[in-house]
Amino acid sequence: MKDKKVYDVEDIQKLLGIGRSKAYAFLDEAYQKQEPFRVIKIGKLFRVPKQSFDNWLDKID
C-alpha cells in the first residue's frame, strides 16, 4: 500500500479492522462531512487520499 495515492474501501477495512458494510457506512459519513479526512466519490466508488487518512490515523494513536 506504500505506493498508492488513494485508499479504496478494502484498504480502509484492513487498516481499521472493520467489515465491509461498516467501512461503507463510515466512508459515506466522512464523505458527507469531509471529516475526519477527505473522501472522494466517483459514481458509487469511494477513494480516500492516503495522506489525509494517514494524518487522521496518526492523530488517534
Secondary structure, 3 states (H helix, E strand, C coil): CCCCCEECHHHHHHHHCCCHHHHHHHHHHHHHHCCCCCCEEECCEEEEEHHHHHHHHHHHC
